[in-house]
Amino acid sequence: MKRLFILLTFSCLIQLVSSQVTFTINSNPIKTPNKDTLFMASSLNGWNPCDKNFVFKPMGNGNYSLTITSKVDSFEYKISRGNWKNVEVGSAGNDIKNRFYSSTQGENLDLKVQGWKDLSAKQKSTATKGVNFIPTNIEIPQLNRKRTIRMYFPPNYSSGKRFPVIYMQDGQNLFDDVTSFSGEWKVDEILDSLYKYNGFSCIVVGIYNGEKNRINEYSPWLNDSLNAGGDGDKYASFIVKNLKPFIDDHYRTLSDRENTAIMGSSMGGLISLYMALEYPEVFGKAGFFSPSLWFSPKAFELIQNYKQKKFQRFYLLSGAKEGEKTIYNTLKADSLLRSNGFDENYLRCKISKDGQHNEEFWSREFGDAVRYLFNL
């Protein structure tokens, strides 16, 4: 009854009036190529760095302007030049936190871009020695694309033992500030610490996202308003039928479902949810960090119609500062999962009061998710 009351309360809160806001970039690095187009990537468009609906228009005086209509009272965003390799950074080339818009800031915002990732001094890798790239890019035959894979191996990998495996989306952001666009999760440091203090070891398979194809690959359903999504079923098939067999053949893994987890955040959380429900015989554990449940109502249909064949353990997370709609969607997913048989032994739903939609928040909660999923 308490959860139902909360859901109804948030259902009322999210009925917001559309508002229009204009963003003006009035300070840009001198090195910015004149021919380049500037985009806004945000939680409104699945963090697409080259969305033609979110293009800044040149104003003729070196400034750029973008006017958007938003139905939410707050969202996070960044400026890019078409992909995450060309995203905005700090003046020293360092990654910066996502920008945050709230309706309390008014209808006109002035922005300053301090630097661009590709035009700044090269930063030193922050990945630990247990992190390595797979020597060659992996083929995705279902989509006729290739993908970079970066893996974490525990400190005791040389022992000859076999290890559980966590498959994670957005591999660029897991281990290394150099490859991330908004700071890293510090997955390697956190797991090294869990090994040291809890004796827990696992392998992590970090799957780089498809950049301009990210939003398409991270949803099996099409979002008509964004004209995006729809390749998620093929991407999921690649992980289950191609990538996992490759990993199990070449590395010392515990390949059974009880030792195989899938995790992701934002749109990566959405596709991880889809894979966990579509392939319960493969993934016995899953973590959904701020999943983009807003992307399609079919996500809730999938949860509602899910009939458990074998129990899985799920960790569902959102932050209170991600907006009322995000909280409502998270609680709705939690309620539907519980109606399908998940209880406290198999599902943890956490709403963090200070959580925002960014890597810093997800990194902070990653260790808790691992401890819950693997019963540490």
C-alpha positions in Angstrom: 0.0 0.0 0.0 2.8 2.4 0.8 4.5 1.8 -2.6 1.2 2.3 -4.3 0.7 5.6 -2.5 4.2 6.8 -3.5 3.5 5.8 -7.2 0.3 7.7 -7.2 2.0 10.7 -5.6 4.7 10.8 -8.2 2.2 10.2 -11.0 0.6 13.5 -10.1 4.0 15.3 -9.8 5.2 14.4 -13.3 2.2 16.0 -15.0 4.4 19.1 -15.9 3.7 21.8 -18.4 6.0 22.0 -21.4 8.5 24.9 -21.1 10.8 26.5 -23.7 14.4 27.3 -22.9 17.2 28.8 -25.0 20.9 27.8 -24.5 23.5 30.2 -25.9 27.2 29.3 -26.2 28.9 32.6 -25.9 32.5 31.4 -25.2 34.2 28.7 -27.3 37.8 27.5 -27.5 39.8 29.3 -30.2 40.8 25.9 -31.7 37.2 25.0 -32.4 37.0 24.1 -36.1 34.6 26.5 -37.9 33.2 23.6 -40.0 32.2 21.5 -37.0 28.6 21.3 -35.7 27.8 21.6 -32.0 25.3 19.3 -30.4 23.6 18.9 -27.1 23.7 15.4 -25.7 21.4 14.9 -22.8 19.1 12.7 -20.8 16.3 14.0 -23.1 17.7 12.2 -26.2 19.4 9.2 -24.7 22.7 11.0 -24.7 23.0 11.0 -28.4 26.1 13.1 -29.2 25.0 13.9 -32.8 21.2 14.3 -32.6 20.0 16.6 -35.4 17.1 17.7 -33.2 19.6 19.2 -30.7 21.9 21.2 -33.0 23.3 24.6 -31.9 22.8 27.1 -34.7 25.6 29.7 -35.5 24.5 33.2 -34.6 27.1 34.9 -36.8 29.1 36.5 -34.0 30.9 33.4 -32.8 28.0 32.4 -30.6 25.7 29.4 -31.0 22.1 29.0 -29.9 19.7 26.1 -29.3 16.1 26.4 -28.2 14.3 23.3 -26.9 10.9 22.5 -25.4 11.1 20.3 -22.4 8.3 18.4 -20.6 10.5 17.7 -17.6 11.6 20.1 -14.9 15.3 19.1 -15.0 17.8 17.2 -17.0 21.6 16.7 -17.5 23.5 17.5 -20.7 26.8 18.1 -22.3 28.1 19.8 -25.5 29.8 17.7 -28.2 31.0 18.1 -31.7 29.3 15.0 -33.0 30.8 12.1 -30.9 32.1 11.4 -27.5 35.7 11.7 -28.6 35.0 15.4 -29.3 33.0 16.2 -26.1 33.6 19.3 -24.0 36.2 19.0 -21.2 37.8 21.4 -18.6 40.4 24.0 -19.5 43.2 21.5 -18.6 41.6 18.7 -20.7 40.1 17.0 -17.7 36.7 15.4 -17.8 33.9 17.5 -16.2 30.6 16.6 -14.7 27.4 16.7 -16.7 25.8 20.1 -16.9 22.5 20.3 -15.1 19.4 22.3 -16.1 16.5 23.1 -13.8 13.4 25.1 -14.6 14.4 27.4 -11.7 17.3 28.7 -13.9 15.0 30.6 -16.2 14.3 30.5 -19.9 17.7 31.8 -21.1 21.1 30.2 -20.2 24.6 31.4 -21.3 27.2 28.6 -21.6 31.0 28.6 -21.8 32.9 25.7 -23.4 36.4 25.5 -21.8 37.9 22.9 -24.1 37.4 19.8 -26.3 38.6 16.3 -25.5 40.3 15.7 -28.9 42.0 19.2 -29.0 43.4 19.1 -25.4 46.6 17.8 -24.1 46.6 14.0 -23.9 45.8 12.7 -20.4 47.4 9.8 -18.7 45.4 6.6 -18.4 43.9 5.9 -15.0 43.2 2.2 -15.7 44.9 -0.2 -13.3 47.2 -3.0 -14.4 44.3 -5.5 -14.4 42.6 -3.8 -17.3 43.4 -4.8 -20.9 41.9 -4.5 -24.4 41.0 -7.6 -26.3 43.7 -7.6 -29.1 41.2 -7.2 -32.0 37.8 -5.6 -32.3 34.9 -8.1 -32.1 32.6 -8.6 -35.0 28.9 -7.9 -34.5 27.5 -10.0 -37.4 23.9 -9.1 -36.5 24.6 -5.4 -37.2 27.6 -5.7 -39.5 29.8 -3.6 -37.1 32.8 -4.1 -35.0 33.2 -3.3 -31.3 36.0 -2.6 -28.9 36.1 -4.7 -25.7 38.1 -3.9 -22.6 38.3 -6.3 -19.8 39.2 -6.3 -16.1 41.0 -9.3 -14.6 41.2 -9.7 -10.8 44.5 -9.7 -8.9 44.4 -13.5 -8.5 43.6 -14.3 -12.1 47.0 -16.1 -12.5 46.0 -18.6 -9.8 44.4 -20.8 -12.4 40.9 -20.5 -10.9 37.7 -19.7 -12.8 35.8 -16.6 -12.1 32.3 -15.0 -12.3 31.8 -12.5 -15.2 30.0 -9.2 -15.3 29.1 -7.9 -18.7 28.8 -4.1 -18.7 27.6 -1.5 -21.2 29.4 1.8 -22.1 32.8 0.2 -21.6 34.5 3.5 -22.4 33.4 4.9 -19.0 34.2 2.0 -16.7 38.0 2.0 -16.1 39.7 5.0 -17.6 39.3 8.8 -17.5 41.1 9.0 -20.9 38.4 7.1 -22.7 35.4 8.3 -20.7 33.3 11.4 -21.5 32.1 12.2 -18.0 34.5 10.6 -15.6 35.0 6.9 -15.0 33.2 4.4 -12.8 36.4 3.2 -11.2 35.2 -0.4 -11.6 38.8 -1.7 -11.5 39.7 0.1 -8.3 36.4 -0.9 -6.6 36.8 -4.6 -7.5 40.5 -4.6 -6.4 39.2 -3.3 -3.0 36.5 -6.0 -2.8 39.2 -8.6 -3.5 41.4 -7.2 -0.8 38.8 -6.9 1.9 36.1 -9.4 0.9 38.1 -12.0 -1.0 35.8 -11.6 -4.0 37.1 -11.9 -7.5 35.5 -11.6 -10.9 36.1 -10.7 -14.5 34.4 -7.6 -16.1 33.8 -7.4 -19.9 33.4 -3.8 -20.8 31.6 -3.4 -24.1 32.3 -0.1 -25.8 29.1 1.6 -27.0 28.4 2.3 -30.7 28.7 6.1 -30.3 26.3 7.4 -33.0 24.6 4.0 -32.9 24.4 3.8 -29.1 20.8 4.8 -28.7 19.7 2.4 -31.5 21.6 -0.5 -30.0 20.5 0.1 -26.5 16.8 -0.3 -27.2 14.9 -3.1 -29.0 12.0 -0.7 -29.4 11.7 2.3 -31.6 11.0 5.7 -30.0 8.9 7.5 -32.6 9.6 11.0 -31.3 13.4 10.5 -31.4 13.3 8.2 -34.5 15.8 6.1 -32.6 16.1 2.6 -31.1 15.2 -0.8 -32.6 18.5 -2.6 -32.8 18.6 -3.7 -29.2 17.4 -7.3 -30.0 20.3 -7.7 -32.4 22.8 -6.2 -30.0 21.5 -8.5 -27.2 21.8 -11.5 -29.5 25.4 -10.5 -30.3 26.3 -10.5 -26.6 24.6 -13.8 -25.8 25.4 -15.8 -29.0 28.8 -14.3 -30.0 30.6 -12.4 -27.3 29.9 -14.6 -24.3 30.9 -17.8 -26.1 34.1 -16.0 -27.2 34.9 -14.9 -23.7 34.1 -18.4 -22.2 36.4 -20.0 -24.8 39.4 -17.7 -24.3 39.3 -16.9 -20.6 38.9 -18.7 -17.3 35.2 -18.0 -16.6 32.5 -19.6 -14.7 30.0 -19.7 -17.5 26.8 -20.8 -15.8 24.0 -18.3 -15.2 24.6 -18.1 -11.5 28.0 -16.6 -12.2 27.0 -14.4 -15.1 25.7 -10.8 -14.6 24.7 -8.0 -16.9 24.9 -4.3 -15.9 24.4 -0.9 -17.4 23.3 2.7 -16.8 20.9 5.0 -18.5 20.1 3.6 -21.9 22.7 0.9 -21.0 20.5 0.1 -18.0 17.5 -0.3 -20.3 19.2 -2.8 -22.6 20.6 -4.7 -19.6 17.0 -5.0 -18.3 15.9 -6.3 -21.7 18.7 -8.8 -21.8 18.1 -10.1 -18.3 14.4 -10.7 -19.0 14.8 -12.1 -22.5 17.7 -14.4 -21.5 17.1 -15.5 -17.9 18.9 -18.8 -18.7 22.1 -16.8 -19.4 22.0 -14.0 -16.8 21.3 -14.9 -13.2 22.2 -11.5 -11.9 21.6 -7.9 -13.3 22.1 -4.3 -12.3 20.1 -1.5 -13.7 21.5 2.0 -12.9 19.1 4.8 -13.7 17.6 2.8 -16.6 16.0 4.9 -19.3 12.5 3.5 -18.8 11.0 6.6 -20.4 12.3 5.5 -23.8 9.4 3.1 -24.5 6.2 2.0 -22.7 7.1 -1.5 -24.0 9.7 -1.7 -21.3 7.0 -1.9 -18.7 5.0 -4.4 -20.9 8.0 -6.6 -20.9 8.3 -6.5 -17.1 4.6 -7.0 -16.6 4.4 -10.0 -18.9 7.6 -11.6 -17.6 7.1 -15.1 -16.2 9.9 -16.2 -14.1 11.3 -19.6 -15.0 14.3 -19.4 -12.7 14.9 -16.8 -10.0 17.3 -14.0 -10.8 18.8 -11.4 -8.5 18.3 -7.8 -9.6 19.7 -4.4 -8.3 17.6 -1.4 -9.4 18.9 2.1 -8.7 18.0 5.7 -9.3 18.7 9.1 -7.8 16.2 11.5 -6.4 17.9 14.3 -8.2 17.3 12.7 -11.6 13.7 14.1 -11.6 10.3 12.9 -10.5 9.6 11.0 -13.7 12.7 8.9 -13.2 11.7 8.1 -9.6 8.2 7.2 -10.7 9.4 4.9 -13.5 11.8 3.2 -11.1 9.2 2.6 -8.5 6.8 1.3 -11.1 9.4 -1.2 -12.4 10.0 -2.3 -8.8 6.3 -2.8 -8.2 5.8 -4.8 -11.4 8.8 -7.0 -10.7 7.5 -7.7 -7.2 4.1 -8.6 -8.5 5.9 -11.2 -10.7 7.5 -12.9 -7.6 10.7 -10.9 -6.9 11.1 -10.2 -3.1 13.8 -8.8 -1.0 16.0 -11.9 -1.5 16.0 -11.3 -5.2 15.4 -7.6 -5.8 16.9 -4.5 -4.2 15.4 -1.1 -5.3 17.3 1.9 -4.1 16.4 5.6 -4.5 19.4 7.6 -3.4 18.4 11.1 -2.1 21.4 12.9 -3.6 21.9 10.7 -6.7 22.2 12.4 -10.1 22.4 11.0 -13.6 26.1 10.6 -13.9 29.1 8.3 -13.6 30.1 9.7 -10.2 26.8 8.5 -8.7 26.9 5.1 -10.5 30.5 4.6 -9.4 29.6 5.3 -5.8 26.9 2.6 -5.9 28.7 0.0 -7.9 30.3 -1.7 -5.0 27.0 -2.0 -3.2 25.4 -3.5 -6.3 28.2 -6.1 -6.6 27.9 -7.0 -2.9 24.1 -7.5 -3.2 24.2 -9.4 -6.5 26.9 -11.8 -5.3 25.7 -12.0 -1.7 28.9 -10.8 -0.2 
